[in-house]
Amino acid sequence: MMRCSIPDLPEDIWRHIHSLLPLRDAARAACLSRALLHSWRCHPNLTLSRDMLIGSKAHACDGNFSDIIDRILRNHSGCLKVLKLDLDGISCRYLDSWLAIAVTPGIEELILIPFRCKYSLPCSFLSDGVRNSIRYLELGFCTFRPTAELGHLRSLTSLHLRTVRIRGDELECVLSNSLALEQLVLIDCKEIVCLNIPELQQLSYLKVFGCRRLRVIESKAPNLSSFFLTGNIPKVSLGETLQMKNLTLYRSNVVCYARAELSCTMPNLETLVLRSGEEVVNTPMLPSKFLYLKHLSIHLTSGLSFSPSYDYFSLVSFLDASPSLETLILDVSQDRMEHESVFGDSSHFRQMTEHRHRCLKSVKISGFSSAKSLVELTCYILNNAVSLECLSLNTVYGFRCSDKGCKGCHPISQGILEEAPRAAMAIRAYIEDKVPSTVKLTVLGPCSECHGRPDGLHNKV
């Protein structure tokens, strides 16, 4: 059997093998031979960040970091397909020249994050050839001022902007020239007041998070199927919404709004995530249905205590409206439980007209307490979810030390620590005997190792 030394293999084979290695390993391998060094200089994917280049050498100065990147880019030959520049805290005076060297026709993905650096990205980096090839563009912590003369971005399918200084009219220039766009993500873009999305036929995913000055969203994209929005935006117009399958909303009073409005405007939803820090009124019982809803997550959380007048049992309205529901996640975490306790009055548990939920298989409740209306809701689920397979009741919330990569549990307040034993007692007294043998019941409480400490940490290796 013949054995090939490194120089004996064809160059294109070594380039292909080399391109499959993680970047750090590819750089190290380049030190072994001329063939691999030449392959390294033609490597199509580059991720250049402080962590990747100097690792734990936190004392390394910005000049050394910049010089390393400069040498890598100037010695690179061939076409880059993927370039990620994660430039935490270095001078931006090199950036224009780096982009001129590296961002050339044929590039497909560009991620530019000049963190802690006041950098204004020139539109000139989007030359004709670059506009034809680039598919994924992610910008962070910079200024971007595109104009109407930008030109068509024929291949762009994903645009991500995070803490980018760009106005609504400037963003509209980009969108109107990106007819192939499929994903648009806007995070903490504070200058956008009005977001106008033209009739982009391919756009299916829109995420708007933390854009605090935003007041208007108007979309003419007819095939939007996933929408993520935070904040109380006064005007949101999405046009045709029959294609909407996945929706996430973070705002006050969103649970009542969703039950009252969405079943009519978005009747084909399959996944719905709602997060509210305040609900003024209970969830109403309505005849409208979410016929295709399979996954529902409701997070009723606030910094201190959720309104004690809110009736958790009113969430039965969502169960009644969702005959296809398979999973329910309910987070009712609060620092203090001020609802009426089941131990104050357990004489009468409310009953609803019998309605069998034949698809519901998994229910998880975090922040479970002894609130009577929450115990009533749990009992209703056990009595009516005839296909239920698992029920998880967590009297605390957040990550746990047993989770992969966690050194400790999520810190919790003294109020939660005091309520947890009462919640466990309510489970034993009113819930455990209603759990069928076919249902796996999991009860989680405070961690004996972590939650006695204020930081929630212990000496986990």
N, C-alpha and C positions, 0 to 999 in steps of 0.2 A: 504494500500500500504506500503510495507516494505521499510525502509530507511536504507541504509548501511553507517556505519561510515567508516573512512579511513581504519582501520585494518581489517574490514570484507570483503573487496574486495580481490579477488585473486591477488597475487603479479604480475603475468604476465600482468593483466589488468592495474594495476597502472604503470607498466613499460612502457606499450604502450602509455597510456595517457601522462605520463611524457615526453616521447620521442618526442611528438608532440608539446610541448611548446617551444617558443623561449628560447635560452640558459639562458639569464639573469633571465627570469621568472622561468625556471626550477630550477635554483640555489636558488632563493628566496623561492620557494615552498618546497625545501628540508629542510628548517628550521622549517616546520610545524609539522613534524612527523617522527618517525623512519622509517616508510614504505617509505616515499618519500625520506628520506636521503639515504636509501639503494638503492632506484631507481636511485637517482642522481649519486651515485658512480658507477652505471652501465650504465650511460647515453652513448649511442653509438656515439653521435655527440658532439664534443667539439670545440668551437671557442674561443681561448684565445688571447686577445689583450689588450693593455693598456686601450682603450676606454671601452671595455666590462667589465673589472675587476675593474677599479678604476674611470671610468667616467670622470668627470670634475676635478678630483683632480690632476691637472697638477704638483703640488708640490711634489707628492708622489715620493719617491726615487726609483731608479732601484732595489735596494736590496729588498724592500717591494714587488715590482711587481714580481720579480723573485721568491721570497719565496711563493707568492700566487700560481703561476703556479706550482711550485715544489710540494706543498702540494696537489693540485688538482690531478696532474698526479700520485703521489705516493699513494694516497688514492683511486684511481680509480681501480675498479675490472671489470672483463669481457673484452670483445673485443671491441675496438674502430673501428667504421666503417669510421668516418669522423673526421679528426683532422686539424684544422687551427691554426697555430702559427704565429701571426702577431706581431713580436718582435721589436718594434720601439725603438732603442736606448738603449737596455739593453745589459748586458754582455753576451757573447756567451759561457762562460765556462760551463754553465749548459746544453747546447744543446745536446751534445752527449749522456748524461745520459737520458735526456727527450725522445730522439728518441728511445733509447734502451728500455725504459719503455712502450712507447705509440705505436710505430710502430711495430706491431706484425702481424702474419698471420691472415688474415681476414679483415685487413684495406682496404678500397676501395678508399678513397680520402685523399690526403695529400697536404696541402698548407703550405709551409714554407717560411716566408719572414723575415729574420733577418736584417732588415733595419738598416743602419749605424753601421754595425758590420762586421768585417772581419772574416767571417766564411767559413771554408772549409768542405763541406759535405762529410762524408766518404761513400764509396760505400757499406760498410758492412751493412748499414741500410737496404739495399735491399736484405734481406735473401731469401732463397728459397720460404718460405711460403708467404712472402710479395710480391715477384714477381708474385706469382700465383694469388693474390687477388686484387692488386692495379689497379684501373681503371683510376684514374685522379691524375696527379702529376703536381703541380705548385711550381716552385722554383723562388725565387727572391733575388737579392743582396747577392749572395754568390759565392763560387767557387765549381765547380763540375767536377771531373776528372775521368770519367768512363773509364774502360779498356776493352779489348777484352774478359776478363774472367767474364764480368758482369753477363751473363746468361740471359735466356729468360724472358721477361716481358709479360707473356701470356695473361693477361687481360687488359693491358694498352691501353686505347682508346684515351686519351687526355694528351698531354704534353705541358706545358706552361713554358717558361723560360724568365725571365725578369731581365735584368742587371746581367746575370750570366756569370762568367768567365769559358768558356768552348770552346775548339778549335773544328774546323770542324771535324777532325778525331775522336775526343772523342764523339761528337754528333752522328757521323755515327755509332759508336759502340752501342749506345742506340737504334737508329732507326733500325738497322739490327736485333736487338733482340726484336723488338716490332711489330710483324706481324699483330696485331689487331688494330694498331693505326689508328684513324679516324681524329684527329685534332692535328696540330702542330703549335704552336705560339712562335715566337722568337722576342723579343723586346729588343733593346739596348744591344745585345750580341756582344761586341766589338772585341772579339778574333776570331770570325768566318770569315775567308777569302773565303773559298770555302764550299758551302753547297751541299752535295751529298745526295740525297734521294733515297734509294733503291726501289725495285719494291714492294711497300706496296699496296696490293690490296684494303685495306679498307680505305686508306687515301683519304679524300674528301675535307679537309679544310686546307689551308696553309696561315699563316700570317707572314710576315717578315717586321718588322718596326724598323727603326733607327739603323740597324746594319752597322755602318759606314765603316768598313773595308771590307765588303763583296764585292767580285768581280765576283763570279761565283755561279750561282744556276743551278744545274743539277738534274732533277727529272725523275725517271723512274716509278713513281706511275701512273698507267693507268686510275684511276677513280677520279682524282682531279676535283672537280666541283666548288670550291670557292677559289680564290687566292687574297691576299691583299699584295701589295708591295709598299714600299717607297724607293726612291733613284734611281739614274742613275746607275744601275748595268750593267757593260759592257757585261756580257754574261748570258742570261737567257734561259735555254733549259728545257721545260716542257714535252717533248716527245709528246705523243698523247693528243690533247687538244679538241677533239670533245665533251668530257663530260663537258667542262667548261660552267657553267651557271652564275656564279657571279664573277665579276672582279673589283678590286679597284686598281688604279695606281696613285701614287703621284710622279711626276717628271716633269722637264722642257720639253716643246714641246710635251707633252703627247697627246694632243688633235689631232694634225696632225698625230702623230704616230698611234694612235688608229684607226683613220678613214682609214689610208692607209693600215694597216697591219691586224688588228684584225678581220675584216669581213671575211677574207680568212682563218686565222689560228684558229679562235674561232667562227665559224659561228652560234653556238647554244646559244650564250650569251642571258640571259634574264635580267640581271641587270648589269649596267656598271657605275662606279664612277670614274671620272677623276679629278685630281687636278694639276694645273700647275701655277707656278709663272712667267713663260715666254713662249711665243709662238712666234717664229721667223717668221714663215710663216702662212698664212691663211689656214683654213681647206679646203682641195681640194674636188671638186665634182668628184665622181668616180661612176662607174656602179655597184660595189659590194654592197651587202646588208647585213643588220643585220635582218634577217627575223623573228627572235623570240624575239628581244629585246623589253622589256616592260617598263623598268625603267632606265632612263638616268639622271645622275647628273654630271654637269660640273662646276668646280670651277676655275675661272681664277682670282686669287688673288695674290697680291704682297704687300710688305710693303708700297710702295709709290704710283706709278702709273703704270698701265699696259701699254704695248707698244701702243702708239697712232696710230701706223700703223696697228694694228691688226683689222681685219674687223669682227665684231660680226655677221654680216649678213651671213658670210661664214659658220656659224654653221647650216644653212639650209641644208647643206650636210648630217648631221646626221638625220635630220627629213626625208629627201628624201630617205635615206637608211633604215629607220626603219618603215615599214608599220604596225607593231604591237605595236608601242610605245603608252603607256598609260599615263605615268607621265614624266614630264621634270622639273628638278630643275637646275637653272642656277644662279651661284653666281659670280658677276663681281665686287665685292667690291674693292675699291681702295681709298687711301687717297686723291688723286688729279685726277680729270677728265681732261685728255689732248686730248681726241678724238675730232674730228670735231663735233661741236654741231649742232643739227637739226635747231637751230635758226640762224646759220650762212648760211646754204643753205638748204632750204626745197623745192626747186623748182621741184626736180625730185626724187621720191622714186623708187628704183629698184623693178622690178617684175621678178618672176621666172615663168617658164612654170607651168601652173596650175596643182597642185597635191593635191588631197584630202586626208587628214589624218583622217581616219574614226575611229581610236581607241584612239587618244589623248584626254584625259579628263581633266588633271590637269597640269597647268604650274605655276611655282613659280620662280620669278626673284628677287634676292637680290642685293643691290647695284645699283638699277636702276638709270640711269642718263639720261641727255639730249643728249648723244652721238647719232648721226644720224643713225649709223649702228645698234645700239641697238633698236632704235625706229622702224627702218625698219624691223628688225627681229620680233618684237612684232606684227607689223601690218601684216606681212606674216602669222604668226600663227593664228591671228584672221580671216584672209581671207580664210584660208585653213583647219583649224582644225574644221571640221563640227560637231564633237561630243563633243567639248570642254564644260566643265561644270563650271570650275572655273579658274580664272586668278588672281594671286597675284603679285603685283608690290610693292616692298619695297625699298624706296629710301635710307635706311640705311642698317645695317646688324647686325647680332648677336642676343643674347637673349634680351628679353624685361622684364620690371618690371611686366608685366601682366602674364608672364609665371610662372607656379607653382614652388615655391621654390626660386625664384629670388628676391633679395632685390632692384635691380635696373637694368637699361638697360645697355647693353654693351657700354663702352665708344667709342666715335667716334671722328674723327679729325675735325679740323676747316674747312678743305677743303670739307669734306662731308656735314657739316652743311651749307656751302655756296652753294653747288651744289644741295642740296635737293629741294629748292624752284624752281629751273630751271627744275629739273626732274618732279616735280609735274605739272608745267606749260606745259611741253611736253606731259604729260599724258592727260591733259585736252584738249590740242590743236589738238593732232594727233591720240589719241588712244580711248578716251571715246566714241566718236560717232561711232566707228567701232565695239563696243562690242554688240553682239546680246542680245536680251532680255533673252535668255536661259542661258546666261553665267553670273556667279557671279563674279563681279570685286571687288577686295580688294586692296586698296591703303594704304600703311603704310609709315609714315614719321617720323621725329624726335619726341621723346617724350617731351611733354611740361614740364613735371616734372623733367626728368632726364638729358636731353641732354644740358641743360644750365649750368650743373655743370661739372667740369673737370673729376671727378671720375665716373660720370654716375649714382650716387646713390641718393636716396631721402629717406625720413623717412617712408618707407613702413613697416608695421607691419607684 
